[in-house]
């Protein structure tokens, strides 16, 4: 079963067999997208480019990626969440 992943380090969408956490190219943390394989393969080049564009924004990526517990507690995920919460004045420590 193929799943669609995005690597923020490569700025690239990877189609990978199974739920992968690390990029096969750079070994960085991947985000798995909600877009399923069939949907992705039906997209044309411009739609794929648009999807990759969305993924490059952490806020958009948060909306279109699935959230696994492992990813949720990763350093990368926390940093992403913190960057999203930067507008908030609530500074819990
Ligand atoms: Zn990568």
PDB file of the backbone (N, CA, C, O) and the ligand in Angstrom, with CONECT records:
HET     ZN  A 101       1
ATOM      1  N   UNK A   1       0.845  -1.202   0.000  1.00  0.00           N
ATOM      2  CA  UNK A   1       0.000   0.000   0.000  1.00  0.00           C
ATOM      3  C   UNK A   1       0.881   1.253   0.000  1.00  0.00           C
ATOM      4  O   UNK A   1       1.777   1.402   0.830  1.00  0.00           O
ATOM      5  N   UNK A   2       0.603   2.142  -0.947  1.00  0.00           N
ATOM      6  CA  UNK A   2       1.413   3.346  -1.067  1.00  0.00           C
ATOM      7  C   UNK A   2       0.746   4.513  -0.334  1.00  0.00           C
ATOM      8  O   UNK A   2      -0.474   4.668  -0.367  1.00  0.00           O
ATOM      9  N   UNK A   3       1.563   5.320   0.321  1.00  0.00           N
ATOM     10  CA  UNK A   3       1.066   6.507   1.001  1.00  0.00           C
ATOM     11  C   UNK A   3       1.864   7.722   0.540  1.00  0.00           C
ATOM     12  O   UNK A   3       3.036   7.628   0.173  1.00  0.00           O
ATOM     13  N   UNK A   4       1.192   8.847   0.574  1.00  0.00           N
ATOM     14  CA  UNK A   4       1.807  10.089   0.109  1.00  0.00           C
ATOM     15  C   UNK A   4       2.413  10.822   1.312  1.00  0.00           C
ATOM     16  O   UNK A   4       1.727  11.122   2.289  1.00  0.00           O
ATOM     17  N   UNK A   5       3.696  11.096   1.214  1.00  0.00           N
ATOM     18  CA  UNK A   5       4.415  11.773   2.293  1.00  0.00           C
ATOM     19  C   UNK A   5       5.051  13.048   1.752  1.00  0.00           C
ATOM     20  O   UNK A   5       5.317  13.176   0.557  1.00  0.00           O
ATOM     21  N   UNK A   6       5.287  13.983   2.662  1.00  0.00           N
ATOM     22  CA  UNK A   6       5.987  15.198   2.280  1.00  0.00           C
ATOM     23  C   UNK A   6       7.221  15.359   3.160  1.00  0.00           C
ATOM     24  O   UNK A   6       7.157  15.205   4.379  1.00  0.00           O
ATOM     25  N   UNK A   7       8.339  15.671   2.521  1.00  0.00           N
ATOM     26  CA  UNK A   7       9.572  15.933   3.273  1.00  0.00           C
ATOM     27  C   UNK A   7       9.837  17.440   3.280  1.00  0.00           C
ATOM     28  O   UNK A   7      10.145  18.012   2.235  1.00  0.00           O
ATOM     29  N   UNK A   8       9.723  18.090   4.440  1.00  0.00           N
ATOM     30  CA  UNK A   8       9.964  19.546   4.514  1.00  0.00           C
ATOM     31  C   UNK A   8      11.405  19.902   4.165  1.00  0.00           C
ATOM     32  O   UNK A   8      11.667  20.994   3.660  1.00  0.00           O
ATOM     33  N   UNK A   9      12.340  18.993   4.429  1.00  0.00           N
ATOM     34  CA  UNK A   9      13.752  19.271   4.139  1.00  0.00           C
ATOM     35  C   UNK A   9      14.020  19.270   2.633  1.00  0.00           C
ATOM     36  O   UNK A   9      14.732  20.139   2.129  1.00  0.00           O
ATOM     37  N   UNK A  10      13.451  18.297   1.913  1.00  0.00           N
ATOM     38  CA  UNK A  10      13.633  18.211   0.460  1.00  0.00           C
ATOM     39  C   UNK A  10      12.635  19.089  -0.285  1.00  0.00           C
ATOM     40  O   UNK A  10      12.806  19.339  -1.478  1.00  0.00           O
ATOM     41  N   UNK A  11      11.607  19.557   0.394  1.00  0.00           N
ATOM     42  CA  UNK A  11      10.487  20.265  -0.248  1.00  0.00           C
ATOM     43  C   UNK A  11       9.909  19.408  -1.371  1.00  0.00           C
ATOM     44  O   UNK A  11       9.654  19.883  -2.478  1.00  0.00           O
ATOM     45  N   UNK A  12       9.712  18.149  -1.054  1.00  0.00           N
ATOM     46  CA  UNK A  12       9.314  17.217  -2.091  1.00  0.00           C
ATOM     47  C   UNK A  12       8.291  16.216  -1.553  1.00  0.00           C
ATOM     48  O   UNK A  12       8.346  15.810  -0.392  1.00  0.00           O
ATOM     49  N   UNK A  13       7.360  15.831  -2.423  1.00  0.00           N
ATOM     50  CA  UNK A  13       6.388  14.805  -2.081  1.00  0.00           C
ATOM     51  C   UNK A  13       6.950  13.451  -2.486  1.00  0.00           C
ATOM     52  O   UNK A  13       7.432  13.275  -3.604  1.00  0.00           O
ATOM     53  N   UNK A  14       6.882  12.499  -1.563  1.00  0.00           N
ATOM     54  CA  UNK A  14       7.371  11.154  -1.830  1.00  0.00           C
ATOM     55  C   UNK A  14       6.218  10.162  -1.733  1.00  0.00           C
ATOM     56  O   UNK A  14       5.438  10.190  -0.781  1.00  0.00           O
ATOM     57  N   UNK A  15       6.123   9.291  -2.721  1.00  0.00           N
ATOM     58  CA  UNK A  15       5.174   8.179  -2.659  1.00  0.00           C
ATOM     59  C   UNK A  15       5.928   6.995  -2.081  1.00  0.00           C
ATOM     60  O   UNK A  15       6.877   6.503  -2.690  1.00  0.00           O
ATOM     61  N   UNK A  16       5.511   6.536  -0.908  1.00  0.00           N
ATOM     62  CA  UNK A  16       6.270   5.482  -0.234  1.00  0.00           C
ATOM     63  C   UNK A  16       5.359   4.341   0.183  1.00  0.00           C
ATOM     64  O   UNK A  16       4.178   4.527   0.475  1.00  0.00           O
ATOM     65  N   UNK A  17       5.942   3.165   0.199  1.00  0.00           N
ATOM     66  CA  UNK A  17       5.205   1.964   0.563  1.00  0.00           C
ATOM     67  C   UNK A  17       5.094   1.877   2.088  1.00  0.00           C
ATOM     68  O   UNK A  17       6.096   1.652   2.766  1.00  0.00           O
ATOM     69  N   UNK A  18       3.891   2.053   2.629  1.00  0.00           N
ATOM     70  CA  UNK A  18       3.678   1.989   4.078  1.00  0.00           C
ATOM     71  C   UNK A  18       3.770   3.363   4.729  1.00  0.00           C
ATOM     72  O   UNK A  18       4.033   4.368   4.069  1.00  0.00           O
ATOM     73  N   UNK A  19       3.547   3.379   6.041  1.00  0.00           N
ATOM     74  CA  UNK A  19       3.605   4.627   6.810  1.00  0.00           C
ATOM     75  C   UNK A  19       5.057   4.874   7.199  1.00  0.00           C
ATOM     76  O   UNK A  19       5.574   4.260   8.132  1.00  0.00           O
ATOM     77  N   UNK A  20       5.699   5.766   6.484  1.00  0.00           N
ATOM     78  CA  UNK A  20       7.106   6.038   6.746  1.00  0.00           C
ATOM     79  C   UNK A  20       7.241   7.322   7.555  1.00  0.00           C
ATOM     80  O   UNK A  20       6.433   8.243   7.436  1.00  0.00           O
ATOM     81  N   UNK A  21       8.275   7.357   8.375  1.00  0.00           N
ATOM     82  CA  UNK A  21       8.523   8.556   9.181  1.00  0.00           C
ATOM     83  C   UNK A  21       9.734   9.337   8.713  1.00  0.00           C
ATOM     84  O   UNK A  21       9.874  10.526   8.997  1.00  0.00           O
ATOM     85  N   UNK A  22      10.620   8.641   7.981  1.00  0.00           N
ATOM     86  CA  UNK A  22      11.851   9.308   7.592  1.00  0.00           C
ATOM     87  C   UNK A  22      12.054   9.270   6.087  1.00  0.00           C
ATOM     88  O   UNK A  22      11.781   8.268   5.427  1.00  0.00           O
ATOM     89  N   UNK A  23      12.534  10.374   5.570  1.00  0.00           N
ATOM     90  CA  UNK A  23      12.740  10.540   4.144  1.00  0.00           C
ATOM     91  C   UNK A  23      13.832   9.597   3.628  1.00  0.00           C
ATOM     92  O   UNK A  23      14.918   9.531   4.205  1.00  0.00           O
ATOM     93  N   UNK A  24      13.545   8.867   2.540  1.00  0.00           N
ATOM     94  CA  UNK A  24      14.552   7.956   1.986  1.00  0.00           C
ATOM     95  C   UNK A  24      15.727   8.715   1.373  1.00  0.00           C
ATOM     96  O   UNK A  24      16.803   8.148   1.184  1.00  0.00           O
ATOM     97  N   UNK A  25      15.528   9.971   1.069  1.00  0.00           N
ATOM     98  CA  UNK A  25      16.586  10.756   0.423  1.00  0.00           C
ATOM     99  C   UNK A  25      17.491  11.433   1.446  1.00  0.00           C
ATOM    100  O   UNK A  25      18.714  11.326   1.363  1.00  0.00           O
ATOM    101  N   UNK A  26      16.888  12.135   2.416  1.00  0.00           N
ATOM    102  CA  UNK A  26      17.707  12.920   3.357  1.00  0.00           C
ATOM    103  C   UNK A  26      17.575  12.430   4.792  1.00  0.00           C
ATOM    104  O   UNK A  26      18.260  12.932   5.683  1.00  0.00           O
ATOM    105  N   UNK A  27      16.692  11.445   5.026  1.00  0.00           N
ATOM    106  CA  UNK A  27      16.463  10.885   6.363  1.00  0.00           C
ATOM    107  C   UNK A  27      15.838  11.886   7.330  1.00  0.00           C
ATOM    108  O   UNK A  27      15.868  11.687   8.544  1.00  0.00           O
ATOM    109  N   UNK A  28      15.275  12.957   6.791  1.00  0.00           N
ATOM    110  CA  UNK A  28      14.551  13.926   7.616  1.00  0.00           C
ATOM    111  C   UNK A  28      13.170  13.394   7.971  1.00  0.00           C
ATOM    112  O   UNK A  28      12.712  12.387   7.431  1.00  0.00           O
ATOM    113  N   UNK A  29      12.515  14.103   8.899  1.00  0.00           N
ATOM    114  CA  UNK A  29      11.176  13.707   9.339  1.00  0.00           C
ATOM    115  C   UNK A  29      10.148  13.993   8.244  1.00  0.00           C
ATOM    116  O   UNK A  29      10.097  15.091   7.690  1.00  0.00           O
ATOM    117  N   UNK A  30       9.334  12.983   7.944  1.00  0.00           N
ATOM    118  CA  UNK A  30       8.289  13.137   6.937  1.00  0.00           C
ATOM    119  C   UNK A  30       6.950  13.461   7.576  1.00  0.00           C
ATOM    120  O   UNK A  30       6.714  13.142   8.742  1.00  0.00           O
ATOM    121  N   UNK A  31       6.082  14.091   6.812  1.00  0.00           N
ATOM    122  CA  UNK A  31       4.681  14.229   7.200  1.00  0.00           C
ATOM    123  C   UNK A  31       3.871  13.392   6.214  1.00  0.00           C
ATOM    124  O   UNK A  31       4.057  13.494   5.002  1.00  0.00           O
ATOM    125  N   UNK A  32       2.982  12.575   6.738  1.00  0.00           N
ATOM    126  CA  UNK A  32       2.131  11.802   5.839  1.00  0.00           C
ATOM    127  C   UNK A  32       0.883  12.616   5.531  1.00  0.00           C
ATOM    128  O   UNK A  32       0.243  13.154   6.434  1.00  0.00           O
ATOM    129  N   UNK A  33       0.545  12.700   4.252  1.00  0.00           N
ATOM    130  CA  UNK A  33      -0.581  13.528   3.838  1.00  0.00           C
ATOM    131  C   UNK A  33      -1.894  12.746   3.848  1.00  0.00           C
ATOM    132  O   UNK A  33      -1.922  11.524   3.706  1.00  0.00           O
ATOM    133  N   UNK A  34      -2.977  13.503   4.021  1.00  0.00           N
ATOM    134  CA  UNK A  34      -4.310  12.894   3.988  1.00  0.00           C
ATOM    135  C   UNK A  34      -4.693  12.468   2.574  1.00  0.00           C
ATOM    136  O   UNK A  34      -5.570  11.626   2.381  1.00  0.00           O
ATOM    137  N   UNK A  35      -4.021  13.064   1.587  1.00  0.00           N
ATOM    138  CA  UNK A  35      -4.275  12.705   0.197  1.00  0.00           C
ATOM    139  C   UNK A  35      -3.935  11.230  -0.006  1.00  0.00           C
ATOM    140  O   UNK A  35      -2.830  10.797   0.324  1.00  0.00           O
ATOM    141  N   UNK A  36      -4.864  10.469  -0.538  1.00  0.00           N
ATOM    142  CA  UNK A  36      -4.541   9.055  -0.726  1.00  0.00           C
ATOM    143  C   UNK A  36      -3.862   8.813  -2.080  1.00  0.00           C
ATOM    144  O   UNK A  36      -3.839   9.675  -2.958  1.00  0.00           O
ATOM    145  N   UNK A  37      -3.320   7.621  -2.203  1.00  0.00           N
ATOM    146  CA  UNK A  37      -2.513   7.277  -3.365  1.00  0.00           C
ATOM    147  C   UNK A  37      -3.279   7.421  -4.672  1.00  0.00           C
ATOM    148  O   UNK A  37      -2.765   7.970  -5.646  1.00  0.00           O
ATOM    149  N   UNK A  38      -4.524   6.919  -4.686  1.00  0.00           N
ATOM    150  CA  UNK A  38      -5.332   6.980  -5.901  1.00  0.00           C
ATOM    151  C   UNK A  38      -5.607   8.423  -6.319  1.00  0.00           C
ATOM    152  O   UNK A  38      -5.570   8.767  -7.501  1.00  0.00           O
ATOM    153  N   UNK A  39      -5.885   9.259  -5.313  1.00  0.00           N
ATOM    154  CA  UNK A  39      -6.133  10.678  -5.588  1.00  0.00           C
ATOM    155  C   UNK A  39      -4.878  11.335  -6.163  1.00  0.00           C
ATOM    156  O   UNK A  39      -4.938  12.108  -7.120  1.00  0.00           O
ATOM    157  N   UNK A  40      -3.744  11.005  -5.551  1.00  0.00           N
ATOM    158  CA  UNK A  40      -2.493  11.615  -5.978  1.00  0.00           C
ATOM    159  C   UNK A  40      -2.110  11.194  -7.396  1.00  0.00           C
ATOM    160  O   UNK A  40      -1.674  12.020  -8.199  1.00  0.00           O
ATOM    161  N   UNK A  41      -2.272   9.922  -7.696  1.00  0.00           N
ATOM    162  CA  UNK A  41      -1.904   9.443  -9.029  1.00  0.00           C
ATOM    163  C   UNK A  41      -2.826  10.018 -10.111  1.00  0.00           C
ATOM    164  O   UNK A  41      -2.449  10.104 -11.280  1.00  0.00           O
ATOM    165  N   UNK A  42      -4.043  10.412  -9.701  1.00  0.00           N
ATOM    166  CA  UNK A  42      -4.981  11.006 -10.655  1.00  0.00           C
ATOM    167  C   UNK A  42      -4.691  12.485 -10.910  1.00  0.00           C
ATOM    168  O   UNK A  42      -5.225  13.079 -11.847  1.00  0.00           O
ATOM    169  N   UNK A  43      -3.846  13.068 -10.072  1.00  0.00           N
ATOM    170  CA  UNK A  43      -3.515  14.490 -10.237  1.00  0.00           C
ATOM    171  C   UNK A  43      -2.568  14.687 -11.415  1.00  0.00           C
ATOM    172  O   UNK A  43      -1.736  13.830 -11.712  1.00  0.00           O
ATOM    173  N   UNK A  44      -2.711  15.827 -12.077  1.00  0.00           N
ATOM    174  CA  UNK A  44      -1.730  16.136 -13.121  1.00  0.00           C
ATOM    175  C   UNK A  44      -0.562  16.921 -12.502  1.00  0.00           C
ATOM    176  O   UNK A  44      -0.579  17.251 -11.317  1.00  0.00           O
ATOM    177  N   UNK A  45       0.432  17.207 -13.316  1.00  0.00           N
ATOM    178  CA  UNK A  45       1.671  17.817 -12.814  1.00  0.00           C
ATOM    179  C   UNK A  45       1.420  19.139 -12.087  1.00  0.00           C
ATOM    180  O   UNK A  45       2.059  19.422 -11.074  1.00  0.00           O
ATOM    181  N   UNK A  46       0.490  19.948 -12.603  1.00  0.00           N
ATOM    182  CA  UNK A  46       0.258  21.251 -11.979  1.00  0.00           C
ATOM    183  C   UNK A  46      -0.439  21.096 -10.628  1.00  0.00           C
ATOM    184  O   UNK A  46      -0.173  21.852  -9.693  1.00  0.00           O
ATOM    185  N   UNK A  47      -1.335  20.108 -10.533  1.00  0.00           N
ATOM    186  CA  UNK A  47      -2.003  19.851  -9.256  1.00  0.00           C
ATOM    187  C   UNK A  47      -1.008  19.339  -8.209  1.00  0.00           C
ATOM    188  O   UNK A  47      -1.084  19.701  -7.035  1.00  0.00           O
ATOM    189  N   UNK A  48      -0.083  18.499  -8.649  1.00  0.00           N
ATOM    190  CA  UNK A  48       0.946  17.994  -7.735  1.00  0.00           C
ATOM    191  C   UNK A  48       1.861  19.128  -7.267  1.00  0.00           C
ATOM    192  O   UNK A  48       2.258  19.189  -6.103  1.00  0.00           O
ATOM    193  N   UNK A  49       2.179  20.012  -8.193  1.00  0.00           N
ATOM    194  CA  UNK A  49       3.020  21.153  -7.851  1.00  0.00           C
ATOM    195  C   UNK A  49       2.302  22.046  -6.841  1.00  0.00           C
ATOM    196  O   UNK A  49       2.919  22.591  -5.925  1.00  0.00           O
ATOM    197  N   UNK A  50       0.995  22.183  -7.024  1.00  0.00           N
ATOM    198  CA  UNK A  50       0.186  22.998  -6.117  1.00  0.00           C
ATOM    199  C   UNK A  50       0.144  22.369  -4.721  1.00  0.00           C
ATOM    200  O   UNK A  50       0.243  23.063  -3.708  1.00  0.00           O
ATOM    201  N   UNK A  51      -0.002  21.057  -4.692  1.00  0.00           N
ATOM    202  CA  UNK A  51      -0.010  20.336  -3.419  1.00  0.00           C
ATOM    203  C   UNK A  51       1.322  20.515  -2.695  1.00  0.00           C
ATOM    204  O   UNK A  51       1.354  20.771  -1.491  1.00  0.00           O
ATOM    205  N   UNK A  52       2.418  20.380  -3.437  1.00  0.00           N
ATOM    206  CA  UNK A  52       3.753  20.552  -2.846  1.00  0.00           C
ATOM    207  C   UNK A  52       3.915  21.970  -2.309  1.00  0.00           C
ATOM    208  O   UNK A  52       4.550  22.193  -1.278  1.00  0.00           O
ATOM    209  N   UNK A  53       3.330  22.918  -3.029  1.00  0.00           N
ATOM    210  CA  UNK A  53       3.359  24.316  -2.619  1.00  0.00           C
ATOM    211  C   UNK A  53       2.663  24.495  -1.265  1.00  0.00           C
ATOM    212  O   UNK A  53       3.173  25.174  -0.374  1.00  0.00           O
ATOM    213  N   UNK A  54       1.488  23.871  -1.131  1.00  0.00           N
ATOM    214  CA  UNK A  54       0.734  23.922   0.129  1.00  0.00           C
ATOM    215  C   UNK A  54       1.556  23.328   1.269  1.00  0.00           C
ATOM    216  O   UNK A  54       1.590  23.859   2.379  1.00  0.00           O
ATOM    217  N   UNK A  55       2.217  22.213   0.965  1.00  0.00           N
ATOM    218  CA  UNK A  55       2.983  21.503   1.989  1.00  0.00           C
ATOM    219  C   UNK A  55       4.147  22.332   2.511  1.00  0.00           C
ATOM    220  O   UNK A  55       4.601  22.131   3.638  1.00  0.00           O
ATOM    221  N   UNK A  56       4.628  23.258   1.699  1.00  0.00           N
ATOM    222  CA  UNK A  56       5.776  24.050   2.110  1.00  0.00           C
ATOM    223  C   UNK A  56       5.417  25.078   3.181  1.00  0.00           C
ATOM    224  O   UNK A  56       6.302  25.674   3.796  1.00  0.00           O
ATOM    225  N   UNK A  57       4.103  25.288   3.406  1.00  0.00           N
ATOM    226  CA  UNK A  57       3.666  26.168   4.491  1.00  0.00           C
ATOM    227  C   UNK A  57       3.239  25.300   5.673  1.00  0.00           C
ATOM    228  O   UNK A  57       2.299  24.516   5.547  1.00  0.00           O
ATOM    229  N   UNK A  58       3.917  25.425   6.828  1.00  0.00           N
ATOM    230  CA  UNK A  58       3.596  24.579   7.983  1.00  0.00           C
ATOM    231  C   UNK A  58       2.106  24.596   8.348  1.00  0.00           C
ATOM    232  O   UNK A  58       1.548  23.569   8.733  1.00  0.00           O
ATOM    233  N   UNK A  59       1.479  25.744   8.227  1.00  0.00           N
ATOM    234  CA  UNK A  59       0.073  25.853   8.599  1.00  0.00           C
ATOM    235  C   UNK A  59      -0.802  25.012   7.674  1.00  0.00           C
ATOM    236  O   UNK A  59      -1.727  24.332   8.118  1.00  0.00           O
ATOM    237  N   UNK A  60      -0.491  25.074   6.379  1.00  0.00           N
ATOM    238  CA  UNK A  60      -1.227  24.280   5.400  1.00  0.00           C
ATOM    239  C   UNK A  60      -0.912  22.794   5.559  1.00  0.00           C
ATOM    240  O   UNK A  60      -1.789  21.937   5.454  1.00  0.00           O
ATOM    241  N   UNK A  61       0.355  22.519   5.814  1.00  0.00           N
ATOM    242  CA  UNK A  61       0.778  21.133   5.975  1.00  0.00           C
ATOM    243  C   UNK A  61       0.047  20.495   7.156  1.00  0.00           C
ATOM    244  O   UNK A  61      -0.327  19.323   7.109  1.00  0.00           O
ATOM    245  N   UNK A  62      -0.150  21.283   8.216  1.00  0.00           N
ATOM    246  CA  UNK A  62      -0.872  20.793   9.390  1.00  0.00           C
ATOM    247  C   UNK A  62      -2.292  20.367   9.058  1.00  0.00           C
ATOM    248  O   UNK A  62      -2.831  19.437   9.657  1.00  0.00           O
ATOM    249  N   UNK A  63      -2.893  21.065   8.089  1.00  0.00           N
ATOM    250  CA  UNK A  63      -4.271  20.761   7.701  1.00  0.00           C
ATOM    251  C   UNK A  63      -4.365  19.518   6.833  1.00  0.00           C
ATOM    252  O   UNK A  63      -5.351  18.783   6.891  1.00  0.00           O
ATOM    253  N   UNK A  64      -3.336  19.287   6.030  1.00  0.00           N
ATOM    254  CA  UNK A  64      -3.439  18.191   5.065  1.00  0.00           C
ATOM    255  C   UNK A  64      -2.624  16.964   5.431  1.00  0.00           C
ATOM    256  O   UNK A  64      -2.639  15.967   4.709  1.00  0.00           O
ATOM    257  N   UNK A  65      -1.909  17.033   6.552  1.00  0.00           N
ATOM    258  CA  UNK A  65      -1.156  15.856   6.969  1.00  0.00           C
ATOM    259  C   UNK A  65      -1.912  15.100   8.056  1.00  0.00           C
ATOM    260  O   UNK A  65      -2.712  15.684   8.788  1.00  0.00           O
ATOM    261  N   UNK A  66      -1.661  13.834   8.154  1.00  0.00           N
ATOM    262  CA  UNK A  66      -2.253  13.041   9.219  1.00  0.00           C
ATOM    263  C   UNK A  66      -1.362  13.170  10.448  1.00  0.00           C
ATOM    264  O   UNK A  66      -0.159  13.400  10.328  1.00  0.00           O
ATOM    265  N   UNK A  67      -1.947  13.022  11.610  1.00  0.00           N
ATOM    266  CA  UNK A  67      -1.168  13.202  12.830  1.00  0.00           C
ATOM    267  C   UNK A  67      -1.042  11.882  13.579  1.00  0.00           C
ATOM    268  O   UNK A  67      -2.000  11.390  14.176  1.00  0.00           O
ATOM    269  N   UNK A  68       0.141  11.332  13.533  1.00  0.00           N
ATOM    270  CA  UNK A  68       0.403  10.112  14.284  1.00  0.00           C
ATOM    271  C   UNK A  68       1.075  10.481  15.592  1.00  0.00           C
ATOM    272  O   UNK A  68       1.762  11.498  15.699  1.00  0.00           O
ATOM    273  N   UNK A  69       0.862   9.633  16.580  1.00  0.00           N
ATOM    274  CA  UNK A  69       1.412   9.900  17.901  1.00  0.00           C
ATOM    275  C   UNK A  69       2.925  10.107  17.839  1.00  0.00           C
ATOM    276  O   UNK A  69       3.458  11.021  18.468  1.00  0.00           O
ATOM    277  N   UNK A  70       3.604   9.265  17.085  1.00  0.00           N
ATOM    278  CA  UNK A  70       5.054   9.354  16.977  1.00  0.00           C
ATOM    279  C   UNK A  70       5.482  10.709  16.421  1.00  0.00           C
ATOM    280  O   UNK A  70       6.429  11.327  16.906  1.00  0.00           O
ATOM    281  N   UNK A  71       4.769  11.149  15.406  1.00  0.00           N
ATOM    282  CA  UNK A  71       5.084  12.429  14.779  1.00  0.00           C
ATOM    283  C   UNK A  71       4.754  13.567  15.733  1.00  0.00           C
ATOM    284  O   UNK A  71       5.483  14.553  15.836  1.00  0.00           O
ATOM    285  N   UNK A  72       3.621  13.398  16.433  1.00  0.00           N
ATOM    286  CA  UNK A  72       3.157  14.434  17.345  1.00  0.00           C
ATOM    287  C   UNK A  72       4.202  14.782  18.400  1.00  0.00           C
ATOM    288  O   UNK A  72       4.333  15.942  18.790  1.00  0.00           O
ATOM    289  N   UNK A  73       4.934  13.791  18.854  1.00  0.00           N
ATOM    290  CA  UNK A  73       5.899  14.038  19.909  1.00  0.00           C
ATOM    291  C   UNK A  73       7.303  14.280  19.372  1.00  0.00           C
ATOM    292  O   UNK A  73       8.248  14.447  20.142  1.00  0.00           O
ATOM    293  N   UNK A  74       7.433  14.299  18.068  1.00  0.00           N
ATOM    294  CA  UNK A  74       8.757  14.547  17.500  1.00  0.00           C
ATOM    295  C   UNK A  74       9.134  16.018  17.644  1.00  0.00           C
ATOM    296  O   UNK A  74       8.278  16.895  17.765  1.00  0.00           O
ATOM    297  N   UNK A  75      10.433  16.256  17.625  1.00  0.00           N
ATOM    298  CA  UNK A  75      10.961  17.607  17.732  1.00  0.00           C
ATOM    299  C   UNK A  75      10.439  18.479  16.595  1.00  0.00           C
ATOM    300  O   UNK A  75      10.066  19.636  16.790  1.00  0.00           O
ATOM    301  N   UNK A  76      10.425  17.885  15.402  1.00  0.00           N
ATOM    302  CA  UNK A  76       9.983  18.642  14.234  1.00  0.00           C
ATOM    303  C   UNK A  76       8.534  19.100  14.392  1.00  0.00           C
ATOM    304  O   UNK A  76       8.201  20.243  14.079  1.00  0.00           O
ATOM    305  N   UNK A  77       7.677  18.203  14.879  1.00  0.00           N
ATOM    306  CA  UNK A  77       6.260  18.537  15.024  1.00  0.00           C
ATOM    307  C   UNK A  77       6.077  19.632  16.065  1.00  0.00           C
ATOM    308  O   UNK A  77       5.304  20.569  15.866  1.00  0.00           O
ATOM    309  N   UNK A  78       6.797  19.504  17.176  1.00  0.00           N
ATOM    310  CA  UNK A  78       6.688  20.519  18.237  1.00  0.00           C
ATOM    311  C   UNK A  78       7.126  21.885  17.734  1.00  0.00           C
ATOM    312  O   UNK A  78       6.500  22.904  18.027  1.00  0.00           O
ATOM    313  N   UNK A  79       8.213  21.888  16.973  1.00  0.00           N
ATOM    314  CA  UNK A  79       8.704  23.158  16.440  1.00  0.00           C
ATOM    315  C   UNK A  79       7.698  23.769  15.479  1.00  0.00           C
ATOM    316  O   UNK A  79       7.508  24.985  15.436  1.00  0.00           O
ATOM    317  N   UNK A  80       7.056  22.892  14.704  1.00  0.00           N
ATOM    318  CA  UNK A  80       6.050  23.364  13.761  1.00  0.00           C
ATOM    319  C   UNK A  80       4.870  23.960  14.519  1.00  0.00           C
ATOM    320  O   UNK A  80       4.374  25.028  14.160  1.00  0.00           O
ATOM    321  N   UNK A  81       4.421  23.271  15.568  1.00  0.00           N
ATOM    322  CA  UNK A  81       3.297  23.764  16.358  1.00  0.00           C
ATOM    323  C   UNK A  81       3.647  25.089  17.024  1.00  0.00           C
ATOM    324  O   UNK A  81       2.826  26.005  17.079  1.00  0.00           O
ATOM    325  N   UNK A  82       4.879  25.180  17.530  1.00  0.00           N
ATOM    326  CA  UNK A  82       5.310  26.411  18.181  1.00  0.00           C
ATOM    327  C   UNK A  82       5.315  27.570  17.196  1.00  0.00           C
ATOM    328  O   UNK A  82       4.929  28.687  17.540  1.00  0.00           O
ATOM    329  N   UNK A  83       5.745  27.308  15.990  1.00  0.00           N
ATOM    330  CA  UNK A  83       5.767  28.368  14.989  1.00  0.00           C
ATOM    331  C   UNK A  83       4.350  28.794  14.625  1.00  0.00           C
ATOM    332  O   UNK A  83       4.109  29.952  14.285  1.00  0.00           O
ATOM    333  N   UNK A  84       3.414  27.847  14.701  1.00  0.00           N
ATOM    334  CA  UNK A  84       2.013  28.180  14.427  1.00  0.00           C
ATOM    335  C   UNK A  84       1.418  28.997  15.554  1.00  0.00           C
ATOM    336  O   UNK A  84       0.537  29.828  15.336  1.00  0.00           O
ATOM    337  N   UNK A  85       1.910  28.753  16.776  1.00  0.00           N
ATOM    338  CA  UNK A  85       1.352  29.419  17.952  1.00  0.00           C
ATOM    339  C   UNK A  85       2.067  30.720  18.293  1.00  0.00           C
ATOM    340  O   UNK A  85       1.801  31.331  19.328  1.00  0.00           O
ATOM    341  N   UNK A  86       2.973  31.136  17.421  1.00  0.00           N
ATOM    342  CA  UNK A  86       3.749  32.335  17.701  1.00  0.00           C
ATOM    343  C   UNK A  86       2.914  33.589  17.833  1.00  0.00           C
ATOM    344  O   UNK A  86       3.304  34.537  18.514  1.00  0.00           O
ATOM    345  N   UNK A  87       1.757  33.592  17.177  1.00  0.00           N
ATOM    346  CA  UNK A  87       0.898  34.768  17.251  1.00  0.00           C
ATOM    347  C   UNK A  87       0.218  34.900  18.609  1.00  0.00           C
ATOM    348  O   UNK A  87      -0.192  35.988  19.013  1.00  0.00           O
ATOM    349  N   UNK A  88       0.108  33.779  19.297  1.00  0.00           N
ATOM    350  CA  UNK A  88      -0.575  33.759  20.582  1.00  0.00           C
ATOM    351  C   UNK A  88       0.247  34.474  21.646  1.00  0.00           C
ATOM    352  O   UNK A  88       1.475  34.382  21.659  1.00  0.00           O
ATOM    353  N   UNK A  89      -0.442  35.194  22.548  1.00  0.00           N
ATOM    354  CA  UNK A  89       0.259  35.873  23.651  1.00  0.00           C
ATOM    355  C   UNK A  89       0.275  34.996  24.893  1.00  0.00           C
ATOM    356  O   UNK A  89       0.816  35.382  25.929  1.00  0.00           O
ATOM    357  N   UNK A  90      -0.323  33.811  24.783  1.00  0.00           N
ATOM    358  CA  UNK A  90      -0.378  32.890  25.910  1.00  0.00           C
ATOM    359  C   UNK A  90       0.944  32.149  26.027  1.00  0.00           C
ATOM    360  O   UNK A  90       1.213  31.224  25.261  1.00  0.00           O
ATOM    361  N   UNK A  91       1.770  32.556  26.989  1.00  0.00           N
ATOM    362  CA  UNK A  91       3.089  31.958  27.132  1.00  0.00           C
ATOM    363  C   UNK A  91       3.146  30.976  28.294  1.00  0.00           C
ATOM    364  O   UNK A  91       3.765  31.251  29.321  1.00  0.00           O
ATOM    365  N   UNK A  92       2.507  29.851  28.126  1.00  0.00           N
ATOM    366  CA  UNK A  92       2.578  28.823  29.157  1.00  0.00           C
ATOM    367  C   UNK A  92       3.982  28.227  29.187  1.00  0.00           C
ATOM    368  O   UNK A  92       4.572  28.004  28.130  1.00  0.00           O
ATOM    369  N   UNK A  93       4.522  27.968  30.359  1.00  0.00           N
ATOM    370  CA  UNK A  93       5.850  27.390  30.410  1.00  0.00           C
ATOM    371  C   UNK A  93       5.844  26.026  31.074  1.00  0.00           C
ATOM    372  O   UNK A  93       6.895  25.396  31.199  1.00  0.00           O
TER     373      UNK A  93
HETATM  374 ZN    ZN A 101      14.017  14.543   2.423  1.00  0.00          ZN
END
